[in-house]
Amino acid sequence: MKGKCKIELEKEKRDEMVADIRSYFLNERGEEIGQLASGFILDFIIDKLAPEFYNQGVMDSHKYMGERVEDMLSLMK
């Protein structure tokens, strides 16, 4: 991304994601991790991984829209 924009989550969504991380560790790895550790994992994902997913979404949207514009040109008389 051009400027480093921090992804901001609503408190309810963040709490839900932290709970999902805790649940994943418990169910998939048999490990209990606390709220704080789950929050740190979420922060890592947001800071280091989410920008790549975001950028991929932008690129996919750009490609899709470019293809639609090409389709529109075929409508010319």
PyMOL Python script that loads the backbone (N, CA, C, O; Angstrom):
from pymol import cmd

cmd.read_pdbstr("""\
ATOM      1  N   MET A   1       0.853  -1.165   0.000  1.00  0.00           N
ATOM      2  CA  MET A   1       0.000   0.000   0.000  1.00  0.00           C
ATOM      3  C   MET A   1       0.897   1.225   0.000  1.00  0.00           C
ATOM      4  O   MET A   1       2.010   1.197   0.524  1.00  0.00           O
ATOM      5  N   LYS A   2       0.403   2.290  -0.588  1.00  0.00           N
ATOM      6  CA  LYS A   2       1.234   3.480  -0.675  1.00  0.00           C
ATOM      7  C   LYS A   2       1.575   3.995   0.698  1.00  0.00           C
ATOM      8  O   LYS A   2       2.730   3.886   1.111  1.00  0.00           O
ATOM      9  N   GLY A   3       0.636   4.545   1.420  1.00  0.00           N
ATOM     10  CA  GLY A   3       0.881   4.987   2.788  1.00  0.00           C
ATOM     11  C   GLY A   3       0.533   3.848   3.725  1.00  0.00           C
ATOM     12  O   GLY A   3      -0.445   3.134   3.505  1.00  0.00           O
ATOM     13  N   LYS A   4       1.318   3.679   4.755  1.00  0.00           N
ATOM     14  CA  LYS A   4       1.026   2.615   5.716  1.00  0.00           C
ATOM     15  C   LYS A   4      -0.228   2.980   6.484  1.00  0.00           C
ATOM     16  O   LYS A   4      -0.174   3.788   7.410  1.00  0.00           O
ATOM     17  N   CYS A   5      -1.341   2.402   6.116  1.00  0.00           N
ATOM     18  CA  CYS A   5      -2.601   2.647   6.809  1.00  0.00           C
ATOM     19  C   CYS A   5      -2.860   1.486   7.748  1.00  0.00           C
ATOM     20  O   CYS A   5      -2.847   0.326   7.338  1.00  0.00           O
ATOM     21  N   LYS A   6      -3.090   1.799   8.982  1.00  0.00           N
ATOM     22  CA  LYS A   6      -3.393   0.770   9.982  1.00  0.00           C
ATOM     23  C   LYS A   6      -4.837   0.342   9.789  1.00  0.00           C
ATOM     24  O   LYS A   6      -5.737   1.177   9.697  1.00  0.00           O
ATOM     25  N   ILE A   7      -5.046  -0.938   9.731  1.00  0.00           N
ATOM     26  CA  ILE A   7      -6.402  -1.466   9.626  1.00  0.00           C
ATOM     27  C   ILE A   7      -7.045  -1.358  11.002  1.00  0.00           C
ATOM     28  O   ILE A   7      -6.537  -1.900  11.984  1.00  0.00           O
ATOM     29  N   GLU A   8      -8.148  -0.664  11.057  1.00  0.00           N
ATOM     30  CA  GLU A   8      -8.869  -0.475  12.309  1.00  0.00           C
ATOM     31  C   GLU A   8     -10.091  -1.380  12.322  1.00  0.00           C
ATOM     32  O   GLU A   8     -10.839  -1.449  11.346  1.00  0.00           O
ATOM     33  N   LEU A   9     -10.282  -2.064  13.424  1.00  0.00           N
ATOM     34  CA  LEU A   9     -11.438  -2.938  13.589  1.00  0.00           C
ATOM     35  C   LEU A   9     -12.348  -2.390  14.675  1.00  0.00           C
ATOM     36  O   LEU A   9     -11.886  -1.783  15.641  1.00  0.00           O
ATOM     37  N   GLU A  10     -13.643  -2.610  14.506  1.00  0.00           N
ATOM     38  CA  GLU A  10     -14.568  -2.290  15.578  1.00  0.00           C
ATOM     39  C   GLU A  10     -14.276  -3.238  16.739  1.00  0.00           C
ATOM     40  O   GLU A  10     -13.841  -4.370  16.529  1.00  0.00           O
ATOM     41  N   LYS A  11     -14.515  -2.771  17.955  1.00  0.00           N
ATOM     42  CA  LYS A  11     -14.202  -3.566  19.146  1.00  0.00           C
ATOM     43  C   LYS A  11     -14.874  -4.935  19.110  1.00  0.00           C
ATOM     44  O   LYS A  11     -14.254  -5.941  19.454  1.00  0.00           O
ATOM     45  N   GLU A  12     -16.124  -4.974  18.699  1.00  0.00           N
ATOM     46  CA  GLU A  12     -16.856  -6.249  18.663  1.00  0.00           C
ATOM     47  C   GLU A  12     -16.210  -7.219  17.681  1.00  0.00           C
ATOM     48  O   GLU A  12     -16.085  -8.409  17.969  1.00  0.00           O
ATOM     49  N   LYS A  13     -15.796  -6.707  16.511  1.00  0.00           N
ATOM     50  CA  LYS A  13     -15.164  -7.559  15.496  1.00  0.00           C
ATOM     51  C   LYS A  13     -13.806  -8.045  15.991  1.00  0.00           C
ATOM     52  O   LYS A  13     -13.455  -9.211  15.807  1.00  0.00           O
ATOM     53  N   ARG A  14     -13.039  -7.149  16.623  1.00  0.00           N
ATOM     54  CA  ARG A  14     -11.739  -7.535  17.163  1.00  0.00           C
ATOM     55  C   ARG A  14     -11.899  -8.612  18.235  1.00  0.00           C
ATOM     56  O   ARG A  14     -11.170  -9.604  18.237  1.00  0.00           O
ATOM     57  N   ASP A  15     -12.850  -8.415  19.143  1.00  0.00           N
ATOM     58  CA  ASP A  15     -13.105  -9.405  20.191  1.00  0.00           C
ATOM     59  C   ASP A  15     -13.482 -10.757  19.585  1.00  0.00           C
ATOM     60  O   ASP A  15     -13.050 -11.803  20.071  1.00  0.00           O
ATOM     61  N   GLU A  16     -14.280 -10.729  18.534  1.00  0.00           N
ATOM     62  CA  GLU A  16     -14.680 -11.962  17.853  1.00  0.00           C
ATOM     63  C   GLU A  16     -13.471 -12.657  17.229  1.00  0.00           C
ATOM     64  O   GLU A  16     -13.353 -13.880  17.304  1.00  0.00           O
ATOM     65  N   MET A  17     -12.582 -11.892  16.620  1.00  0.00           N
ATOM     66  CA  MET A  17     -11.390 -12.463  15.996  1.00  0.00           C
ATOM     67  C   MET A  17     -10.440 -13.034  17.041  1.00  0.00           C
ATOM     68  O   MET A  17      -9.856 -14.099  16.838  1.00  0.00           O
ATOM     69  N   VAL A  18     -10.283 -12.334  18.151  1.00  0.00           N
ATOM     70  CA  VAL A  18      -9.440 -12.835  19.241  1.00  0.00           C
ATOM     71  C   VAL A  18     -10.013 -14.155  19.757  1.00  0.00           C
ATOM     72  O   VAL A  18      -9.267 -15.101  20.008  1.00  0.00           O
ATOM     73  N   ALA A  19     -11.324 -14.219  19.913  1.00  0.00           N
ATOM     74  CA  ALA A  19     -11.972 -15.460  20.362  1.00  0.00           C
ATOM     75  C   ALA A  19     -11.762 -16.580  19.340  1.00  0.00           C
ATOM     76  O   ALA A  19     -11.553 -17.733  19.716  1.00  0.00           O
ATOM     77  N   ASP A  20     -11.817 -16.243  18.054  1.00  0.00           N
ATOM     78  CA  ASP A  20     -11.583 -17.238  17.003  1.00  0.00           C
ATOM     79  C   ASP A  20     -10.153 -17.783  17.067  1.00  0.00           C
ATOM     80  O   ASP A  20      -9.931 -18.979  16.880  1.00  0.00           O
ATOM     81  N   ILE A  21      -9.198 -16.907  17.329  1.00  0.00           N
ATOM     82  CA  ILE A  21      -7.794 -17.342  17.445  1.00  0.00           C
ATOM     83  C   ILE A  21      -7.644 -18.270  18.644  1.00  0.00           C
ATOM     84  O   ILE A  21      -7.002 -19.315  18.544  1.00  0.00           O
ATOM     85  N   ARG A  22      -8.227 -17.898  19.766  1.00  0.00           N
ATOM     86  CA  ARG A  22      -8.157 -18.744  20.968  1.00  0.00           C
ATOM     87  C   ARG A  22      -8.793 -20.104  20.697  1.00  0.00           C
ATOM     88  O   ARG A  22      -8.257 -21.141  21.088  1.00  0.00           O
ATOM     89  N   SER A  23      -9.932 -20.089  20.029  1.00  0.00           N
ATOM     90  CA  SER A  23     -10.638 -21.333  19.698  1.00  0.00           C
ATOM     91  C   SER A  23      -9.802 -22.203  18.761  1.00  0.00           C
ATOM     92  O   SER A  23      -9.729 -23.419  18.937  1.00  0.00           O
ATOM     93  N   TYR A  24      -9.174 -21.580  17.771  1.00  0.00           N
ATOM     94  CA  TYR A  24      -8.323 -22.328  16.845  1.00  0.00           C
ATOM     95  C   TYR A  24      -7.204 -23.033  17.599  1.00  0.00           C
ATOM     96  O   TYR A  24      -6.984 -24.229  17.404  1.00  0.00           O
ATOM     97  N   PHE A  25      -6.497 -22.308  18.453  1.00  0.00           N
ATOM     98  CA  PHE A  25      -5.387 -22.910  19.182  1.00  0.00           C
ATOM     99  C   PHE A  25      -5.867 -24.054  20.069  1.00  0.00           C
ATOM    100  O   PHE A  25      -5.190 -25.075  20.191  1.00  0.00           O
ATOM    101  N   LEU A  26      -7.021 -23.889  20.683  1.00  0.00           N
ATOM    102  CA  LEU A  26      -7.538 -24.935  21.563  1.00  0.00           C
ATOM    103  C   LEU A  26      -7.975 -26.160  20.754  1.00  0.00           C
ATOM    104  O   LEU A  26      -7.621 -27.290  21.091  1.00  0.00           O
ATOM    105  N   ASN A  27      -8.737 -25.932  19.700  1.00  0.00           N
ATOM    106  CA  ASN A  27      -9.314 -27.052  18.938  1.00  0.00           C
ATOM    107  C   ASN A  27      -8.324 -27.729  18.002  1.00  0.00           C
ATOM    108  O   ASN A  27      -8.381 -28.945  17.822  1.00  0.00           O
ATOM    109  N   GLU A  28      -7.429 -26.975  17.411  1.00  0.00           N
ATOM    110  CA  GLU A  28      -6.521 -27.540  16.417  1.00  0.00           C
ATOM    111  C   GLU A  28      -5.166 -27.939  16.987  1.00  0.00           C
ATOM    112  O   GLU A  28      -4.509 -28.841  16.466  1.00  0.00           O
ATOM    113  N   ARG A  29      -4.752 -27.271  18.050  1.00  0.00           N
ATOM    114  CA  ARG A  29      -3.422 -27.533  18.589  1.00  0.00           C
ATOM    115  C   ARG A  29      -3.444 -28.038  20.025  1.00  0.00           C
ATOM    116  O   ARG A  29      -2.409 -28.426  20.568  1.00  0.00           O
ATOM    117  N   GLY A  30      -4.618 -28.034  20.637  1.00  0.00           N
ATOM    118  CA  GLY A  30      -4.732 -28.483  22.010  1.00  0.00           C
ATOM    119  C   GLY A  30      -4.045 -27.552  22.999  1.00  0.00           C
ATOM    120  O   GLY A  30      -3.662 -27.974  24.090  1.00  0.00           O
ATOM    121  N   GLU A  31      -3.888 -26.288  22.621  1.00  0.00           N
ATOM    122  CA  GLU A  31      -3.202 -25.309  23.461  1.00  0.00           C
ATOM    123  C   GLU A  31      -4.186 -24.229  23.888  1.00  0.00           C
ATOM    124  O   GLU A  31      -4.976 -23.730  23.087  1.00  0.00           O
ATOM    125  N   GLU A  32      -4.120 -23.887  25.150  1.00  0.00           N
ATOM    126  CA  GLU A  32      -4.912 -22.762  25.631  1.00  0.00           C
ATOM    127  C   GLU A  32      -4.027 -21.534  25.646  1.00  0.00           C
ATOM    128  O   GLU A  32      -2.979 -21.522  26.293  1.00  0.00           O
ATOM    129  N   ILE A  33      -4.446 -20.502  24.935  1.00  0.00           N
ATOM    130  CA  ILE A  33      -3.707 -19.239  24.988  1.00  0.00           C
ATOM    131  C   ILE A  33      -4.657 -18.165  25.492  1.00  0.00           C
ATOM    132  O   ILE A  33      -5.872 -18.252  25.312  1.00  0.00           O
ATOM    133  N   GLY A  34      -4.099 -17.181  26.108  1.00  0.00           N
ATOM    134  CA  GLY A  34      -4.907 -16.138  26.717  1.00  0.00           C
ATOM    135  C   GLY A  34      -5.349 -15.068  25.744  1.00  0.00           C
ATOM    136  O   GLY A  34      -4.963 -15.052  24.575  1.00  0.00           O
ATOM    137  N   GLN A  35      -6.165 -14.179  26.262  1.00  0.00           N
ATOM    138  CA  GLN A  35      -6.692 -13.053  25.510  1.00  0.00           C
ATOM    139  C   GLN A  35      -5.547 -12.164  24.990  1.00  0.00           C
ATOM    140  O   GLN A  35      -5.556 -11.730  23.838  1.00  0.00           O
ATOM    141  N   LEU A  36      -4.573 -11.906  25.859  1.00  0.00           N
ATOM    142  CA  LEU A  36      -3.467 -11.035  25.491  1.00  0.00           C
ATOM    143  C   LEU A  36      -2.642 -11.633  24.351  1.00  0.00           C
ATOM    144  O   LEU A  36      -2.331 -10.944  23.380  1.00  0.00           O
ATOM    145  N   ALA A  37      -2.290 -12.904  24.467  1.00  0.00           N
ATOM    146  CA  ALA A  37      -1.517 -13.575  23.417  1.00  0.00           C
ATOM    147  C   ALA A  37      -2.301 -13.609  22.106  1.00  0.00           C
ATOM    148  O   ALA A  37      -1.734 -13.396  21.035  1.00  0.00           O
ATOM    149  N   SER A  38      -3.588 -13.872  22.191  1.00  0.00           N
ATOM    150  CA  SER A  38      -4.431 -13.882  20.988  1.00  0.00           C
ATOM    151  C   SER A  38      -4.473 -12.507  20.349  1.00  0.00           C
ATOM    152  O   SER A  38      -4.450 -12.388  19.123  1.00  0.00           O
ATOM    153  N   GLY A  39      -4.533 -11.468  21.168  1.00  0.00           N
ATOM    154  CA  GLY A  39      -4.521 -10.106  20.651  1.00  0.00           C
ATOM    155  C   GLY A  39      -3.216  -9.785  19.942  1.00  0.00           C
ATOM    156  O   GLY A  39      -3.216  -9.117  18.908  1.00  0.00           O
ATOM    157  N   PHE A  40      -2.099 -10.260  20.495  1.00  0.00           N
ATOM    158  CA  PHE A  40      -0.796 -10.043  19.852  1.00  0.00           C
ATOM    159  C   PHE A  40      -0.717 -10.763  18.511  1.00  0.00           C
ATOM    160  O   PHE A  40      -0.165 -10.229  17.549  1.00  0.00           O
ATOM    161  N   ILE A  41      -1.265 -11.972  18.446  1.00  0.00           N
ATOM    162  CA  ILE A  41      -1.291 -12.713  17.180  1.00  0.00           C
ATOM    163  C   ILE A  41      -2.129 -11.954  16.160  1.00  0.00           C
ATOM    164  O   ILE A  41      -1.732 -11.828  15.002  1.00  0.00           O
ATOM    165  N   LEU A  42      -3.285 -11.450  16.580  1.00  0.00           N
ATOM    166  CA  LEU A  42      -4.135 -10.686  15.680  1.00  0.00           C
ATOM    167  C   LEU A  42      -3.415  -9.429  15.196  1.00  0.00           C
ATOM    168  O   LEU A  42      -3.482  -9.091  14.014  1.00  0.00           O
ATOM    169  N   ASP A  43      -2.734  -8.743  16.096  1.00  0.00           N
ATOM    170  CA  ASP A  43      -1.976  -7.548  15.700  1.00  0.00           C
ATOM    171  C   ASP A  43      -0.910  -7.891  14.665  1.00  0.00           C
ATOM    172  O   ASP A  43      -0.708  -7.143  13.709  1.00  0.00           O
ATOM    173  N   PHE A  44      -0.228  -9.019  14.852  1.00  0.00           N
ATOM    174  CA  PHE A  44       0.775  -9.462  13.881  1.00  0.00           C
ATOM    175  C   PHE A  44       0.132  -9.703  12.518  1.00  0.00           C
ATOM    176  O   PHE A  44       0.656  -9.274  11.490  1.00  0.00           O
ATOM    177  N   ILE A  45      -0.997 -10.388  12.520  1.00  0.00           N
ATOM    178  CA  ILE A  45      -1.698 -10.681  11.262  1.00  0.00           C
ATOM    179  C   ILE A  45      -2.096  -9.383  10.570  1.00  0.00           C
ATOM    180  O   ILE A  45      -1.908  -9.233   9.363  1.00  0.00           O
ATOM    181  N   ILE A  46      -2.646  -8.450  11.338  1.00  0.00           N
ATOM    182  CA  ILE A  46      -3.081  -7.173  10.764  1.00  0.00           C
ATOM    183  C   ILE A  46      -1.889  -6.395  10.214  1.00  0.00           C
ATOM    184  O   ILE A  46      -1.963  -5.845   9.115  1.00  0.00           O
ATOM    185  N   ASP A  47      -0.802  -6.343  10.960  1.00  0.00           N
ATOM    186  CA  ASP A  47       0.350  -5.536  10.555  1.00  0.00           C
ATOM    187  C   ASP A  47       1.154  -6.158   9.426  1.00  0.00           C
ATOM    188  O   ASP A  47       1.599  -5.448   8.524  1.00  0.00           O
ATOM    189  N   LYS A  48       1.347  -7.464   9.458  1.00  0.00           N
ATOM    190  CA  LYS A  48       2.271  -8.108   8.521  1.00  0.00           C
ATOM    191  C   LYS A  48       1.600  -8.859   7.377  1.00  0.00           C
ATOM    192  O   LYS A  48       2.144  -8.896   6.274  1.00  0.00           O
ATOM    193  N   LEU A  49       0.439  -9.455   7.609  1.00  0.00           N
ATOM    194  CA  LEU A  49      -0.174 -10.307   6.600  1.00  0.00           C
ATOM    195  C   LEU A  49      -1.345  -9.658   5.873  1.00  0.00           C
ATOM    196  O   LEU A  49      -1.485  -9.810   4.660  1.00  0.00           O
ATOM    197  N   ALA A  50      -2.178  -8.942   6.604  1.00  0.00           N
ATOM    198  CA  ALA A  50      -3.384  -8.364   6.006  1.00  0.00           C
ATOM    199  C   ALA A  50      -3.095  -7.453   4.815  1.00  0.00           C
ATOM    200  O   ALA A  50      -3.848  -7.489   3.842  1.00  0.00           O
ATOM    201  N   PRO A  51      -2.026  -6.629   4.849  1.00  0.00           N
ATOM    202  CA  PRO A  51      -1.773  -5.783   3.677  1.00  0.00           C
ATOM    203  C   PRO A  51      -1.588  -6.582   2.380  1.00  0.00           C
ATOM    204  O   PRO A  51      -1.976  -6.119   1.308  1.00  0.00           O
ATOM    205  N   GLU A  52      -1.006  -7.761   2.474  1.00  0.00           N
ATOM    206  CA  GLU A  52      -0.838  -8.591   1.273  1.00  0.00           C
ATOM    207  C   GLU A  52      -2.185  -9.077   0.751  1.00  0.00           C
ATOM    208  O   GLU A  52      -2.421  -9.080  -0.457  1.00  0.00           O
ATOM    209  N   PHE A  53      -3.069  -9.488   1.661  1.00  0.00           N
ATOM    210  CA  PHE A  53      -4.415  -9.914   1.248  1.00  0.00           C
ATOM    211  C   PHE A  53      -5.183  -8.739   0.642  1.00  0.00           C
ATOM    212  O   PHE A  53      -5.876  -8.897  -0.363  1.00  0.00           O
ATOM    213  N   TYR A  54      -5.058  -7.577   1.250  1.00  0.00           N
ATOM    214  CA  TYR A  54      -5.709  -6.370   0.752  1.00  0.00           C
ATOM    215  C   TYR A  54      -5.211  -6.053  -0.658  1.00  0.00           C
ATOM    216  O   TYR A  54      -6.001  -5.824  -1.573  1.00  0.00           O
ATOM    217  N   ASN A  55      -3.891  -6.045  -0.812  1.00  0.00           N
ATOM    218  CA  ASN A  55      -3.305  -5.735  -2.120  1.00  0.00           C
ATOM    219  C   ASN A  55      -3.747  -6.739  -3.177  1.00  0.00           C
ATOM    220  O   ASN A  55      -4.004  -6.363  -4.320  1.00  0.00           O
ATOM    221  N   GLN A  56      -3.837  -8.004  -2.806  1.00  0.00           N
ATOM    222  CA  GLN A  56      -4.298  -9.011  -3.758  1.00  0.00           C
ATOM    223  C   GLN A  56      -5.741  -8.740  -4.164  1.00  0.00           C
ATOM    224  O   GLN A  56      -6.098  -8.893  -5.332  1.00  0.00           O
ATOM    225  N   GLY A  57      -6.569  -8.340  -3.207  1.00  0.00           N
ATOM    226  CA  GLY A  57      -7.955  -7.986  -3.516  1.00  0.00           C
ATOM    227  C   GLY A  57      -8.039  -6.797  -4.463  1.00  0.00           C
ATOM    228  O   GLY A  57      -8.868  -6.787  -5.374  1.00  0.00           O
ATOM    229  N   VAL A  58      -7.189  -5.798  -4.258  1.00  0.00           N
ATOM    230  CA  VAL A  58      -7.155  -4.638  -5.155  1.00  0.00           C
ATOM    231  C   VAL A  58      -6.732  -5.082  -6.559  1.00  0.00           C
ATOM    232  O   VAL A  58      -7.339  -4.671  -7.549  1.00  0.00           O
ATOM    233  N   MET A  59      -5.704  -5.911  -6.646  1.00  0.00           N
ATOM    234  CA  MET A  59      -5.243  -6.377  -7.964  1.00  0.00           C
ATOM    235  C   MET A  59      -6.314  -7.215  -8.666  1.00  0.00           C
ATOM    236  O   MET A  59      -6.539  -7.063  -9.867  1.00  0.00           O
ATOM    237  N   ASP A  60      -6.972  -8.097  -7.914  1.00  0.00           N
ATOM    238  CA  ASP A  60      -8.044  -8.911  -8.500  1.00  0.00           C
ATOM    239  C   ASP A  60      -9.188  -8.027  -8.996  1.00  0.00           C
ATOM    240  O   ASP A  60      -9.739  -8.270 -10.070  1.00  0.00           O
ATOM    241  N   SER A  61      -9.545  -7.009  -8.223  1.00  0.00           N
ATOM    242  CA  SER A  61     -10.610  -6.081  -8.622  1.00  0.00           C
ATOM    243  C   SER A  61     -10.204  -5.302  -9.864  1.00  0.00           C
ATOM    244  O   SER A  61     -11.015  -5.093 -10.766  1.00  0.00           O
ATOM    245  N   HIS A  62      -8.946  -4.874  -9.908  1.00  0.00           N
ATOM    246  CA  HIS A  62      -8.442  -4.137 -11.067  1.00  0.00           C
ATOM    247  C   HIS A  62      -8.522  -4.996 -12.321  1.00  0.00           C
ATOM    248  O   HIS A  62      -8.969  -4.531 -13.370  1.00  0.00           O
ATOM    249  N   LYS A  63      -8.097  -6.227 -12.214  1.00  0.00           N
ATOM    250  CA  LYS A  63      -8.150  -7.145 -13.360  1.00  0.00           C
ATOM    251  C   LYS A  63      -9.589  -7.360 -13.811  1.00  0.00           C
ATOM    252  O   LYS A  63      -9.887  -7.308 -15.004  1.00  0.00           O
ATOM    253  N   TYR A  64     -10.479  -7.603 -12.850  1.00  0.00           N
ATOM    254  CA  TYR A  64     -11.887  -7.844 -13.158  1.00  0.00           C
ATOM    255  C   TYR A  64     -12.498  -6.636 -13.873  1.00  0.00           C
ATOM    256  O   TYR A  64     -13.163  -6.782 -14.899  1.00  0.00           O
ATOM    257  N   MET A  65     -12.263  -5.444 -13.319  1.00  0.00           N
ATOM    258  CA  MET A  65     -12.837  -4.239 -13.909  1.00  0.00           C
ATOM    259  C   MET A  65     -12.238  -3.981 -15.296  1.00  0.00           C
ATOM    260  O   MET A  65     -12.941  -3.534 -16.202  1.00  0.00           O
ATOM    261  N   GLY A  66     -10.960  -4.259 -15.459  1.00  0.00           N
ATOM    262  CA  GLY A  66     -10.337  -4.103 -16.771  1.00  0.00           C
ATOM    263  C   GLY A  66     -10.987  -5.002 -17.804  1.00  0.00           C
ATOM    264  O   GLY A  66     -11.212  -4.588 -18.941  1.00  0.00           O
ATOM    265  N   GLU A  67     -11.289  -6.233 -17.414  1.00  0.00           N
ATOM    266  CA  GLU A  67     -11.961  -7.167 -18.326  1.00  0.00           C
ATOM    267  C   GLU A  67     -13.361  -6.682 -18.662  1.00  0.00           C
ATOM    268  O   GLU A  67     -13.812  -6.846 -19.795  1.00  0.00           O
ATOM    269  N   ARG A  68     -14.056  -6.092 -17.705  1.00  0.00           N
ATOM    270  CA  ARG A  68     -15.411  -5.585 -17.957  1.00  0.00           C
ATOM    271  C   ARG A  68     -15.369  -4.388 -18.900  1.00  0.00           C
ATOM    272  O   ARG A  68     -16.249  -4.235 -19.748  1.00  0.00           O
ATOM    273  N   VAL A  69     -14.349  -3.535 -18.756  1.00  0.00           N
ATOM    274  CA  VAL A  69     -14.211  -2.387 -19.654  1.00  0.00           C
ATOM    275  C   VAL A  69     -13.963  -2.884 -21.070  1.00  0.00           C
ATOM    276  O   VAL A  69     -14.525  -2.341 -22.021  1.00  0.00           O
ATOM    277  N   GLU A  70     -13.137  -3.899 -21.224  1.00  0.00           N
ATOM    278  CA  GLU A  70     -12.899  -4.478 -22.552  1.00  0.00           C
ATOM    279  C   GLU A  70     -14.205  -5.004 -23.133  1.00  0.00           C
ATOM    280  O   GLU A  70     -14.468  -4.834 -24.324  1.00  0.00           O
ATOM    281  N   ASP A  71     -15.028  -5.644 -22.299  1.00  0.00           N
ATOM    282  CA  ASP A  71     -16.327  -6.143 -22.752  1.00  0.00           C
ATOM    283  C   ASP A  71     -17.199  -4.988 -23.254  1.00  0.00           C
ATOM    284  O   ASP A  71     -17.922  -5.134 -24.240  1.00  0.00           O
ATOM    285  N   MET A  72     -17.127  -3.851 -22.580  1.00  0.00           N
ATOM    286  CA  MET A  72     -17.928  -2.693 -22.977  1.00  0.00           C
ATOM    287  C   MET A  72     -17.503  -2.187 -24.349  1.00  0.00           C
ATOM    288  O   MET A  72     -18.341  -1.751 -25.139  1.00  0.00           O
ATOM    289  N   LEU A  73     -16.213  -2.244 -24.634  1.00  0.00           N
ATOM    290  CA  LEU A  73     -15.751  -1.777 -25.943  1.00  0.00           C
ATOM    291  C   LEU A  73     -16.333  -2.612 -27.084  1.00  0.00           C
ATOM    292  O   LEU A  73     -16.482  -2.114 -28.200  1.00  0.00           O
ATOM    293  N   SER A  74     -16.657  -3.858 -26.817  1.00  0.00           N
ATOM    294  CA  SER A  74     -17.237  -4.706 -27.864  1.00  0.00           C
ATOM    295  C   SER A  74     -18.654  -4.273 -28.215  1.00  0.00           C
ATOM    296  O   SER A  74     -19.199  -4.731 -29.220  1.00  0.00           O
ATOM    297  N   LEU A  75     -19.259  -3.412 -27.423  1.00  0.00           N
ATOM    298  CA  LEU A  75     -20.617  -2.942 -27.691  1.00  0.00           C
ATOM    299  C   LEU A  75     -20.651  -1.786 -28.690  1.00  0.00           C
ATOM    300  O   LEU A  75     -21.721  -1.360 -29.124  1.00  0.00           O
ATOM    301  N   MET A  76     -19.474  -1.286 -29.049  1.00  0.00           N
ATOM    302  CA  MET A  76     -19.428  -0.152 -29.963  1.00  0.00           C
ATOM    303  C   MET A  76     -20.021  -0.535 -31.313  1.00  0.00           C
ATOM    304  O   MET A  76     -19.859  -1.663 -31.779  1.00  0.00           O
ATOM    305  N   LYS A  77     -20.707   0.415 -31.932  1.00  0.00           N
ATOM    306  CA  LYS A  77     -21.356   0.199 -33.239  1.00  0.00           C
ATOM    307  C   LYS A  77     -20.437   0.642 -34.352  1.00  0.00           C
ATOM    308  O   LYS A  77     -20.796   0.544 -35.525  1.00  0.00           O
TER     309      LYS A  77
END
""", "prot")
cmd.dss("prot")
cmd.show_as("cartoon", "prot")
cmd.util.cbc("prot")
cmd.orient("prot")
